[in-house]
Amino acid sequence: MKRHSWMRKQQWAGYAFILPNMVGILLFFIIPALFSFGLMFTNYQFANPNVSFTGLDNLKRMFQDDQFYRAIQHTAIFLLSVPVSLVLAFLVALVLNRSVYLKGLLRGMFFLPYISSGVAVAFVWMLLFQPSHGPINEALRWIGIASPPGWFADSDTAMYAIDIVQVWFMLGYNMIIYLAALQEVSAEQMEAATIDGAGKGTITWKIVWPLVSPTTFLLLVTGLIMTMKSFAIIQAITQGGPSGSTTILSLYVYKTAFSYYEMGYASTVSWFLFAVILVITIVQWIGQKRWVHY
């Protein structure tokens, strides 16, 4: 009886520890999500007391909205930053996993952008990509490019410039995770492959890359989810411009809700965004059985 009483007390202690998190999730995630789901079927506008049930009108409007389809295209371009960042982070991690001079300092320098303020990051890149006198365009002119890109000021290049910023921002985090994975790679396997005559490229592609595939899967899933949801850097740099050329789905939801106060329509787009993230995650989860090696 004493043991059962002690076990029961331990269970209540565990419940007490997780209670604050559960209350926070309930108040700030589950209840708002359910409220947002209900708003999908209304014409609710902020500070407008006249609310009526509209059925699937918001959904029909969404699939007839040209700005919505443009936001999908911009989001797809933005997602390209995830695999690019993973590849670069893996290569940097390979280098820093070896005996490199000032290795600890280099790791810190690569990781520093990830913990920096988003506004500070935006300000720095706005200066670097300044079309007329920015350091990047000045360097391009110096090597002979007479008309360098307008970057954030040009609707044709703004989204790709945002991709560059996102790759730079996520590189350090991905690199640190890859470094942790590389340190778990068996040295005996590497030595055996070397003795058998395998070159460095073969060892990297045939041995190291498959062994860190679980890490790649983790970073790919979390990276796509974070990128789909993020909008802070874009909001700080371009506010979705010029001419809406950097408005991704998450920013489109934000503008619809808090600039135009169309909460019902914004809820519809946000639930579409949730559905896309869910589908992408499920597809990756199913597909990882073919390329992830544990």
Stockholm file with secondary structure:
# STOCKHOLM 1.0

chainA/1-294         MKRHSWMRKQQWAGYAFILPNMVGILLFFIIPALFSFGLMFTNYQFANPNVSFTGLDNLKRMFQDDQFYRAIQHTAIFLLSVPVSLVLAFLVALVLNRSVYLKGLLRGMFFLPYISSGVAVAFVWMLLFQPSHGPINEALRWIGIASPPGWFADSDTAMYAIDIVQVWFMLGYNMIIYLAALQEVSAEQMEAATIDGAGKGTITWKIVWPLVSPTTFLLLVTGLIMTMKSFAIIQAITQGGPSGSTTILSLYVYKTAFSYYEMGYASTVSWFLFAVILVITIVQWIGQKRWVHY
#=GR chainA/1-294 SS CHHHHHHHHHHHHHHHHHHHHHHHHIIIIIHHHHHHHHHTTBCCCTTCCCCCBCTTHHHHHHHTCHHHHHHHHHHHHHHTHHHHHHHHHHHHHHHHTSCCTTHHHHHHHHHGGGGSCHHHHHHHHHHHTCTTTCHHHHHHHHTTCSSCCCGGGSTTTHHHHHHHHHHHHHHHHHHHHHHHHHTTSCHHHHHHHHHTTCCHHHHIIIIIHHHTHHHHHHHHHHHHHHHHHCCHHHHHHTTTCSTTTTCCHHHHHHHHHHTSCCHHHHHHHHHHHHHHHHHHHHHHHHHHHHHCCC
#=GC SS_cons         CHHHHHHHHHHHHHHHHHHHHHHHHIIIIIHHHHHHHHHTTBCCCTTCCCCCBCTTHHHHHHHTCHHHHHHHHHHHHHHTHHHHHHHHHHHHHHHHTSCCTTHHHHHHHHHGGGGSCHHHHHHHHHHHTCTTTCHHHHHHHHTTCSSCCCGGGSTTTHHHHHHHHHHHHHHHHHHHHHHHHHTTSCHHHHHHHHHTTCCHHHHIIIIIHHHTHHHHHHHHHHHHHHHHHCCHHHHHHTTTCSTTTTCCHHHHHHHHHHTSCCHHHHHHHHHHHHHHHHHHHHHHHHHHHHHCCC
//
